[in-house]
């Protein structure tokens, strides 16, 4: 069974209203199957660092931080790379959420 996320879960996690509203605009209130491809497609829309901190286990969050560190370091050097960091973060979160979320 695929791992899913929905607006109700984001509200329970106390996601900010604008992020929940964006989720509802894109997906409605239904469960959405998490895939790296879907998350990368919406990488510039959501706050992947916040989502990772609130949905991943401690071990998976450590992996997320490790997996995104090179892209974050590049972003710190040049704001031109923000879309690349967002894409990497989105895919890393999705992969870890699928494998390790409770």
C-alpha angles and dihedrals in degrees: 000000000000120000112250141192130198142180093262091058091049089052091049089052088051096243112179117269096247092055092048090047091052090049091051091046091054102036110010119221095311129111112269120207109234116231130162089237095053092047092048089050088058097034095125094049105060135051098244095182091057092045091050093049092051103040109033130080117247091259093048091046089054088052091048090053091047093047094049098040096093092050091045091050090051090049090051088055095047130012086210088082098059093108090052092050090048090051093048092046093048093051094043092051093048093049093049094042090054093048105034115016114122 
